[in-house]
Each structure stands twice: as C-alpha cells, then as structure tokens.
Amino acid sequence: MKNLFKKQSDEVAEIEELGELNERVDAKLLEEVQEYDAVPSEAASYGKTTFWDERYAGDGEVVEWYHPWGNLAPTLTQYMDEQDEVLVCGCGNSEMSVDMYDDGFENIVNADISKVAIHQVTEIYKAYPMEWKSIDLTREEFPEEKFDVALDKACLDSIACNLRGVVNAENYLQQMDRLLQPEGAFICVSFAPPEERLELLEYWDIDQPAKCLAWDVHVDTIGESSPSNFHPAVTCSCSRVWVHR
C-alpha cells in the first residue's frame, strides 16, 4: 500500500512539474514576441480566428494590406500566367482577387481563416465566379498538387506573429509545398526584412528532411516608387525544385 501511495505521489509531482514547465515555455514565448513586436498583445492575436472575425465585423471597411494589385502586378506577373490555378492565401475582404480577375486571372480560389471576411466577400463580389473558402491553411484542406500558384499577401506575416508563430508558419509552408504543382510557385508579399522570411522559406534541417523546403527563392523589392501611403514590401517568389533529400 505504501508503494502505491508513493507511486501516486510521484505521479502528482511529475504532473505539477510538467505544468510548471509549460508555464515557463509559454512565458518564454511571450517574452520573445514582446521583443519582436512593439505591440505584443495585438500581434500575438494575429493567428487567432476570433481576432480576424472581430476585425472584419467592425464597419465592413475593405482592408488592403501593403499594396493593391495594381502596384504588385508588374512584379508578380513575372511568376504567374493567366491560365494558372491560383490560391489566394488570407484573402480577407481585399479587392486584390477581383482586380486579378479583371486582368485575366480567372481561375482563383480565395481562402481565409475568418468566416466573417468570407461572408462579406461572397456578398460584395458575388458577380465574380470565384471560390471563397473559410479554412485554416496550416492544416490539410486541399488535395496535393492542386494549384500552380499560391499567392500570399501578409498571410505568412500574420501567422508568424502569434505565440506559436514559428511552428504554425512551418505547418503553413509545408501545406503550400504539398498543394502546389511540381513546377508551381509560392509568392509571398511581406513587410518583414528578407532575411527573416528567408529563414522560413529556405528552411533546411538534415535531421528532419521531411520538413525541408526544396525551393528556389527569388527576392524582389516593391514600394520604392509607389505612392507614399503604401508600405514598402518584399516579395519572395519560390519555385518548386526537386532535390535529393
């Protein structure tokens, strides 16, 4: 009986120790976010569905992150063709997809984690025969090799900002790698410095080859000659290449 009580006592102590460890890990993650972002309380919420539902449920104003399609098109159209099957990642209620459609890109699937945003765009842009899906792009939502292009404008930036940002960003990029055609392209429009995004986009770990991204990455800078009310931005265009893993 004494041995049984001792075993139970040891198990309780182990659980308490594990709980304390988790608290320390979460505290460390929060500390890292605070160092990364001047407004950690908001930035840490960027990966949460509730944050974006509340954001878009406000006055219904169209939110255009970084640049409109007109500013991006001269650079982005180097990496995509009108006949491509395009996934727009984190579409929000932006006008970018409809502007792309008007420019001849008619095979577009739009995805966002916010059901509120998707409900808005299905009403606002119902004249456009495009798909709108409320899904979590860090999870397996589409068949393999479905798209020629995955176009990300601020989506990776948002995912990378929350407390579990690195893990979620890795999951997201693994999904992009899985759903793109062998010669497909992941185009990321980001406000982050190139070196920060390249850490994720050129990820290579000899001990975890299944997580490695076999991508060629090309970096372009946008915004130097654009109107002053738009952020400067960097696009990282990643082409799929096959290497021995």
PyMOL commands that set and color helices and strands:
alter all, ss='L'
color gray80, all
select helices_A, chain A and resi 2-36+40-43+49-56+69-76+96-102+115-124+155-161+165-179+194-201+209-211
alter helices_A, ss='H'
color red, helices_A
select strands_A, chain A and resi 86-89+108-112+131-134+147-153+180-190+215-222+233-240
alter strands_A, ss='S'
color yellow, strands_A
deselect
rebuild
show_as cartoon
